[in-house]
């Protein structure tokens, strides 16, 4: 069971990295429409939620005060 979870988590993280790279590439293209950028933001928000879930499930915690503050802001933004 642990191997399945590890593979699933690795896949989620890999997909989030791919989504981020794609979004950065698209953001640099002047012909990309606002609607396309909005769709990319939605996809990235989903990827961030997924990666945050992976971190929580693994029991990883951020200890630095700045990192905790950032985590709280991201959680608040994503819960809207």
MMTF fields as JSON, N, C-alpha, C and O atoms, coordinates in Angstrom:
{
  "mmtfVersion": "1.0.0",
  "mmtfProducer": "UNKNOWN",
  "numBonds": 319,
  "numAtoms": 320,
  "numGroups": 80,
  "numChains": 1,
  "numModels": 1,
  "chainsPerModel": [1],
  "groupsPerChain": [80],
  "chainIdList": ["A"],
  "bondAtomList": [4, 2, 8, 6, 12, 10, 16, 14, 20, 18, 24, 22, 28, 26, 32, 30, 36, 34, 40, 38, 44, 42, 48, 46, 52, 50, 56, 54, 60, 58, 64, 62, 68, 66, 72, 70, 76, 74, 80, 78, 84, 82, 88, 86, 92, 90, 96, 94, 100, 98, 104, 102, 108, 106, 112, 110, 116, 114, 120, 118, 124, 122, 128, 126, 132, 130, 136, 134, 140, 138, 144, 142, 148, 146, 152, 150, 156, 154, 160, 158, 164, 162, 168, 166, 172, 170, 176, 174, 180, 178, 184, 182, 188, 186, 192, 190, 196, 194, 200, 198, 204, 202, 208, 206, 212, 210, 216, 214, 220, 218, 224, 222, 228, 226, 232, 230, 236, 234, 240, 238, 244, 242, 248, 246, 252, 250, 256, 254, 260, 258, 264, 262, 268, 266, 272, 270, 276, 274, 280, 278, 284, 282, 288, 286, 292, 290, 296, 294, 300, 298, 304, 302, 308, 306, 312, 310, 316, 314],
  "bondOrderList": [1, 1, 1, 1, 1, 1, 1, 1, 1, 1, 1, 1, 1, 1, 1, 1, 1, 1, 1, 1, 1, 1, 1, 1, 1, 1, 1, 1, 1, 1, 1, 1, 1, 1, 1, 1, 1, 1, 1, 1, 1, 1, 1, 1, 1, 1, 1, 1, 1, 1, 1, 1, 1, 1, 1, 1, 1, 1, 1, 1, 1, 1, 1, 1, 1, 1, 1, 1, 1, 1, 1, 1, 1, 1, 1, 1, 1, 1, 1],
  "groupList": [{"groupName": "UNK", "atomNameList": ["N", "CA", "C", "O"], "elementList": ["N", "C", "C", "O"], "formalChargeList": [0, 0, 0, 0], "bondAtomList": [1, 0, 2, 1, 3, 2], "bondOrderList": [1, 1, 2], "singleLetterCode": "X", "chemCompType": "L-PEPTIDE LINKING"}],
  "groupTypeList": [0, 0, 0, 0, 0, 0, 0, 0, 0, 0, 0, 0, 0, 0, 0, 0, 0, 0, 0, 0, 0, 0, 0, 0, 0, 0, 0, 0, 0, 0, 0, 0, 0, 0, 0, 0, 0, 0, 0, 0, 0, 0, 0, 0, 0, 0, 0, 0, 0, 0, 0, 0, 0, 0, 0, 0, 0, 0, 0, 0, 0, 0, 0, 0, 0, 0, 0, 0, 0, 0, 0, 0, 0, 0, 0, 0, 0, 0, 0, 0],
  "groupIdList": [1, 2, 3, 4, 5, 6, 7, 8, 9, 10, 11, 12, 13, 14, 15, 16, 17, 18, 19, 20, 21, 22, 23, 24, 25, 26, 27, 28, 29, 30, 31, 32, 33, 34, 35, 36, 37, 38, 39, 40, 41, 42, 43, 44, 45, 46, 47, 48, 49, 50, 51, 52, 53, 54, 55, 56, 57, 58, 59, 60, 61, 62, 63, 64, 65, 66, 67, 68, 69, 70, 71, 72, 73, 74, 75, 76, 77, 78, 79, 80],
  "secStructList": [7, 2, 2, 2, 2, 2, 2, 2, 2, 2, 2, 2, 2, 2, 2, 2, 2, 2, 2, 2, 2, 2, 2, 2, 2, 2, 2, 6, 7, 6, 6, 7, 7, 2, 2, 2, 2, 2, 2, 2, 2, 2, 2, 2, 2, 2, 2, 2, 2, 2, 2, 2, 2, 2, 2, 2, 2, 2, 6, 7, 7, 7, 7, 1, 2, 2, 2, 2, 2, 2, 2, 2, 2, 2, 2, 2, 2, 2, 6, 7],
  "xCoordList": [0.818, 0.0, 0.867, 0.545, 1.959, 2.839, 3.42, 3.573, 3.746, 4.318, 3.307, 3.666, 2.056, 1.007, 0.863, 0.77, 0.845, 0.734, 1.936, 1.777, 3.142, 4.342, 4.296, 4.643, 3.869, 3.779, 2.723, 2.93, 1.597, 0.532, 0.998, 0.774, 1.648, 2.158, 3.206, 3.2, 4.102, 5.13, 4.488, 4.94, 3.44, 2.729, 2.082, 2.167, 1.444, 0.792, 1.824, 1.581, 2.963, 3.999, 4.567, 4.798, 4.792, 5.307, 4.338, 4.754, 3.067, 2.065, 2.007, 1.848, 2.131, 2.127, 3.32, 3.191, 4.479, 5.668, 5.457, 5.807, 4.889, 4.614, 3.621, 3.806, 2.564, 1.572, 2.214, 1.915, 3.1, 3.772, 4.66, 4.658, 5.413, 6.286, 5.468, 5.827, 4.377, 3.509, 2.904, 2.865, 2.439, 1.832, 2.843, 2.511, 4.068, 5.1, 5.398, 5.581, 5.448, 5.681, 4.543, 4.777, 3.317, 2.155, 2.066, 1.665, 2.431, 2.356, 3.301, 3.068, 4.349, 5.308, 4.888, 5.511, 3.846, 3.396, 2.341, 1.291, 2.598, 1.661, 0.318, -0.672, 0.268, -0.984, -1.947, -3.074, -1.51, -2.373, -3.446, -3.152, -4.675, -5.786, -5.937, -5.392, -6.691, -6.992, -7.74, -7.481, -8.655, -9.425, -8.506, -8.681, -7.524, -6.576, -5.741, -5.483, -5.319, -4.545, -5.392, -4.9, -6.646, -7.539, -7.706, -7.736, -7.813, -7.924, -6.65, -6.71, -5.502, -4.234, -4.153, -3.667, -4.621, -4.615, -5.479, -5.108, -6.621, -7.484, -6.795, -6.894, -6.101, -5.377, -4.255, -4.041, -3.537, -2.453, -2.985, -2.36, -4.124, -4.716, -5.054, -4.844, -5.567, -5.85, -4.58, -4.563, -3.521, -2.242, -1.67, -1.125, -1.796, -1.309, -2.087, -1.501, -3.392, -4.206, -3.753, -3.621, -3.516, -3.099, -1.751, -1.575, -0.804, 0.531, 0.467, 1.173, -0.365, -0.54, -1.113, -0.716, -2.03, -2.596, -1.533, -1.497, -0.667, 0.424, 1.307, 1.67, 1.642, 2.495, 1.824, 2.47, 0.537, -0.179, -0.229, 0.003, -0.529, -0.616, 0.727, 0.77, 1.787, 3.121, 3.536, 4.557, 2.773, 3.094, 4.163, 4.752, 4.417, 5.421, 4.821, 3.697, 5.571, 5.125, 6.185, 7.387, 5.709, 6.613, 6.841, 5.884, 8.092, 8.402, 8.703, 8.491, 9.185, 9.565, 8.323, 7.338, 8.337, 7.168, 6.711, 5.51, 7.648, 7.288, 6.591, 5.605, 7.093, 6.492, 5.086, 4.182, 4.899, 3.562, 2.586, 1.432, 3.051, 2.194, 1.804, 0.647, 2.753, 2.465, 1.474, 0.544, 1.667, 0.748, -0.677, -1.632, -0.819, -2.15, -2.8, -3.993, -2.018, -2.544, -2.988, -4.056, -2.173, -2.527, -3.779, -4.655, -3.873, -5.06, -6.31, -7.349, -6.211, -7.36, -7.77, -8.96, -6.803, -7.103, -7.731, -8.644, -7.246, -7.732, -9.086, -9.786, -9.448, -10.722, -11.897, -13.047, -11.629, -12.699, -13.481, -14.419],
  "yCoordList": [-1.196, 0.0, 1.268, 2.244, 1.245, 2.41, 2.725, 3.893, 1.687, 1.909, 2.568, 3.42, 2.175, 2.792, 4.266, 5.13, 4.542, 5.931, 6.749, 7.878, 6.182, 6.899, 7.205, 8.309, 6.233, 6.459, 7.515, 8.365, 7.457, 8.426, 9.832, 10.783, 9.956, 11.259, 11.788, 12.974, 10.926, 11.348, 11.827, 12.8, 11.139, 11.546, 12.922, 13.767, 13.148, 14.435, 15.559, 16.609, 15.343, 16.367, 16.611, 17.759, 15.556, 15.687, 16.474, 17.343, 16.166, 16.881, 18.355, 19.212, 18.659, 20.057, 20.805, 21.949, 20.156, 20.787, 21.032, 22.093, 20.056, 20.218, 21.348, 22.157, 21.403, 22.473, 23.842, 24.792, 23.938, 25.213, 25.621, 26.785, 24.685, 24.993, 25.443, 26.404, 24.744, 25.1, 26.492, 27.293, 26.777, 28.079, 29.208, 30.259, 28.995, 30.024, 30.262, 31.405, 29.203, 29.341, 30.115, 31.022, 29.752, 30.42, 31.881, 32.731, 32.181, 33.558, 34.49, 35.698, 33.948, 34.753, 34.99, 35.783, 34.312, 34.446, 35.543, 35.439, 36.589, 37.703, 37.348, 38.042, 36.295, 35.937, 35.14, 34.853, 34.789, 34.025, 34.96, 36.052, 34.505, 35.351, 35.361, 34.517, 36.338, 36.436, 35.194, 34.685, 34.707, 33.508, 32.295, 31.484, 32.185, 31.068, 31.18, 30.181, 32.4, 32.6, 32.301, 31.72, 32.691, 32.381, 30.877, 30.378, 30.162, 28.704, 28.097, 27.154, 28.642, 28.165, 28.419, 27.572, 29.568, 29.874, 28.87, 28.411, 28.535, 27.531, 26.183, 25.503, 25.799, 24.524, 24.546, 23.563, 25.666, 25.78, 25.762, 25.174, 26.396, 26.368, 24.929, 24.535, 24.163, 22.755, 21.974, 21.119, 22.269, 21.587, 21.935, 21.073, 23.201, 23.615, 22.897, 22.436, 22.801, 22.069, 20.617, 20.08, 19.985, 18.585, 18.393, 17.467, 19.271, 19.152, 19.438, 18.798, 20.383, 20.651, 19.425, 19.109, 18.747, 17.522, 16.445, 15.738, 16.318, 15.351, 15.672, 14.782, 16.944, 17.346, 17.037, 16.54, 17.327, 17.056, 15.56, 15.127, 14.783, 13.34, 12.743, 11.768, 13.299, 12.817, 13.337, 12.911, 14.232, 14.755, 15.824, 16.134, 16.396, 17.441, 18.738, 19.109, 19.392, 20.665, 21.737, 21.476, 22.934, 24.067, 24.722, 25.012, 24.952, 25.476, 26.967, 27.617, 27.508, 28.923, 29.8, 29.512, 30.863, 31.751, 32.324, 32.422, 32.702, 33.256, 32.19, 32.481, 30.969, 29.887, 29.575, 29.32, 29.596, 29.35, 30.452, 30.174, 31.693, 32.806, 32.653, 32.872, 32.28, 32.056, 30.915, 31.009, 29.845, 28.71, 29.144, 28.736, 29.961, 30.423, 31.277, 31.142, 32.149, 32.999, 32.147, 32.379, 31.158, 30.281, 29.476, 29.334, 28.952, 28.194, 29.06, 28.623, 30.287, 31.197, 31.501, 31.51, 31.747, 32.069, 30.882, 31.054, 29.685, 28.5, 28.03, 27.271, 28.469, 28.02, 28.868, 28.56, 29.907, 30.789, 30.114, 30.699],
  "zCoordList": [0.0, 0.0, 0.0, -0.678, 0.759, 0.798, -0.571, -0.928, -1.343, -2.675, -3.604, -4.416, -3.484, -4.305, -3.929, -4.801, -2.638, -2.172, -2.639, -3.102, -2.518, -2.959, -4.452, -4.87, -5.258, -6.709, -7.031, -7.898, -6.331, -6.563, -6.195, -6.942, -5.039, -4.614, -5.584, -5.913, -6.042, -6.998, -8.299, -8.902, -8.72, -9.939, -9.759, -10.651, -8.626, -8.346, -8.378, -8.972, -7.746, -7.714, -9.109, -9.49, -9.865, -11.226, -12.113, -12.878, -12.004, -12.801, -12.415, -13.285, -11.138, -10.698, -11.282, -11.716, -11.291, -11.894, -13.39, -13.907, -14.07, -15.502, -15.746, -16.655, -14.929, -15.063, -14.852, -15.575, -13.858, -13.584, -14.752, -15.155, -15.293, -16.43, -17.638, -18.318, -17.894, -19.021, -18.818, -19.752, -17.614, -17.335, -17.514, -18.062, -17.057, -17.232, -18.701, -19.119, -19.483, -20.928, -21.583, -22.381, -21.242, -21.838, -21.413, -22.208, -20.18, -19.681, -20.443, -20.492, -21.029, -21.774, -23.224, -23.93, -23.662, -25.054, -25.152, -24.518, -25.933, -26.015, -26.652, -26.418, -27.441, -28.113, -27.22, -27.625, -26.028, -25.123, -24.557, -24.071, -24.634, -24.193, -22.675, -21.964, -22.212, -20.778, -20.318, -19.228, -21.125, -20.77, -20.613, -19.704, -21.514, -21.405, -20.137, -19.466, -19.811, -18.59, -17.352, -16.385, -17.383, -16.26, -16.093, -14.968, -17.184, -17.122, -16.536, -15.748, -16.924, -16.376, -14.874, -14.125, -14.439, -13.006, -12.251, -11.171, -12.817, -12.189, -12.087, -11.066, -13.142, -13.141, -12.112, -11.403, -12.029, -11.049, -9.62, -8.736, -9.384, -8.045, -7.644, -6.497, -8.576, -8.3, -8.002, -7.117, -8.74, -8.513, -7.146, -6.457, -6.755, -5.426, -4.332, -3.353, -4.491, -3.509, -3.402, -2.302, -4.55, -4.561, -3.876, -3.084, -4.182, -3.59, -2.083, -1.304, -1.674, -0.241, 0.463, 1.585, -0.184, 0.396, 0.547, 1.554, -0.456, -0.377, 0.832, 1.601, 0.987, 2.114, 3.444, 4.366, 3.546, 4.788, 5.073, 6.202, 4.054, 4.251, 4.654, 5.404, 4.179, 4.545, 5.915, 6.456, 6.469, 7.789, 7.779, 8.815, 6.597, 6.508, 7.042, 6.704, 7.853, 8.418, 8.184, 8.235, 7.932, 7.757, 9.123, 9.842, 9.473, 10.797, 10.829, 11.852, 9.743, 9.736, 9.808, 9.127, 10.612, 10.727, 9.384, 9.135, 8.523, 7.217, 6.377, 5.7, 6.415, 5.643, 6.149, 5.353, 7.472, 8.02, 7.604, 7.279, 7.615, 7.193, 5.729, 5.369, 4.886, 3.47, 3.304, 2.503, 4.052, 3.988, 4.343, 3.683, 5.374, 5.783, 4.699, 4.429, 4.084, 3.008, 1.827, 1.262, 1.449, 0.328, 0.645, -0.209, 1.855, 2.237, 2.177, 1.681, 2.681, 2.664, 1.228, 0.913, 0.362, -1.034, -1.753, -2.561, -1.464, -2.153, -1.621, -2.29, -0.447, 0.124, -0.356, -0.043, -1.093, -1.593, -2.673, -3.213]
}
